[in-house]
């Protein structure tokens, strides 16, 4: 049985409910209550630690996956720099600036992360649609703010994980890079 009561009249409403339930259950004045009146805040107080624990575990797992993904992007970018060392040397010999080469590899790392972000958002959108079909009353939110946050994190991950290899590529000496086999 659920009852919605104005917070200002909570004590009065509890007394009224207690009397009503005792009449419905036909309890005498000397008998103890065989029912309980709970406030939503009591239930919330019990569920909040569980919800917070699940949220912390989810953030930890997500952070760990993001860290592993960033290491993978960094390794891909390092391999790309090594494979294109002669190209970098040629570009530098023809007058390319350090920041141009740095930006090239940063943009590549960000693009790889953006593709991963779009794939992840597509999977999340499909999963949320499937959950909405199976359980329409389940409160699932897939908002524009979450999409923007996800893509922003993808871009930041690309910048952070691609910076070291891009910096290394931009610092290459053109003569040494041209001799690289």
N, C-alpha and C positions, 0 to 999 in steps of 0.2 A: 504494500500500500504506500503510495507516494502522495505527499501533501506539500503544496507550495505556500509558504507563509512569509509575510513581510518580516524582515529581520528585527524591526523594532518591537514586534509583538511575539517574539519567539517563546518566552517563558509562559505567557498567557496561552499561546497556541498549544504548547506541550501539555499544560494542565487540561485543556479542553480535549485534546486528543486522548490523553490517558483516561479521562472519564468516559469518553465515547467508546474506546476499545474495551474498557471494563464492562460497560453495558452490553456491548455486542457479544462478548465472551461470557457473559453472565457470571461475573466474579463478585463474590460477596465482599463486604468491607474488611473482613478479617483475612481474606485470601491475598496471596502475593500476586503480583502481575506475572502473567505467563506470556508476555510479549515485551518487546523492546522498542523504544523510540530513539532513532539515531538521526543525528544531524548530518548533512552532506559534508560539513567540514571535518567530522570525525572520520568518515570514509576517505576523504581526500587526504587527511593526515596519515592514514595507513597506506594509501597507494602512492603518495608522492615519493617516498624513499625508493620504492621499487621502480617507479618511472624514471627517477633520476639515475639510478644504477644502470638501467638499460640504456639511457641516453649517454652516460659516460662510457660504457662499454662500446656502444656504437661509434662514438667519436674516436675512441682509441683505435678500433679496427679500421675505421675510415682513414685516420691519420697514418696508420701503418701502411695501408694500401697505397695512399698518396705518396708516401716516402719511397716505397719500393718502385712505384711508377716513375717518380722523379729520377731515381737512380737509373732506371732503364732508359729514360729519355736522354740522360746525360751520357750514358754509354753509347747510344745510337749516334749522338752528336759527335762524340770523340771519334768514333769509327768514320763518320762522314768527313771529319777534318783530316784524319789520316789518309783516307782514300783520295782526297782532293788536294793534297799538299802541293802537288805540281801546279794545279790550277790556281791555287792561292798565290804561289810564287810568280806565275805568269801575270796574274792580275796586279800584284804589287809592283812587279817590274814595269808594267805599263802605266803605273801611277795611281792605282787604287789606294785609298786612304784606309787607315786602321779601322776607323769607325764604320766604313762601308762593309768591310769583311765581317766585323763584329755584328753589325745589324743583319747581314745575310744569314749567319748561323743562328742568331737569336730568333729571327723570323721563322726559320725552319723548325727550330725547337718548339716555338709557340704554335705553329701550324700542326705539328704532330700532336701536341696536347689538346688543341681545339678539336681535332678529329676525334680523339678519345673522349673529350667532353660531350661532343654531339652524339657519339655512339652511346655513352652513358645516359644522357638525357632521353634519347630515343628508347632505350631499354626501360628506363624508369617511367616514362610516359606510357609505354605499352603495358608495363606491369600495373601501373595505377589504373589504367582503363580496364584491365582484366579483373582487378580487385573490385572496381566499381560495378562490374557486371555480375560477379559472383556474390558480393556482399554490398548491396546498394546503401545500406545504412551505416557502413563503416566510414568513419570520418577521415577521409584521405584528401589532402590538399596538395595540388601541383600548381603552384602559383608562378606568376611571371617573376616575382622577386627571387624565388628559389632558382629559376632558370638563369637569371642574371648572376646570381651568386655562384652557381656552378661554373658558368663560363668564365667569370672573373678569376675564380680559383684555378681554372685550367690555364688561363693566360699567365697568372703569377707563377704557377708551377713551371711552365715553359720558360719563362724568363729566368727563374732561379736555377733550374736544372741545366739550361743551355748557356748560362753566362760563362762558366769556367772553360768549356771547350771553345766557345766563340772568342774569348779573351786570348786563349792559347793560339788560335788560328790568326788573330789579328796581330800578334807579336812575332809571327814567323819572319825570319830574315829571307828576302827574296832569293838570294844566291843559294842558301842552304835548301830552301824549298824547291828550287828548280832542279837541284841535284838529287832530290829524294827519289828513291825507287820503291 
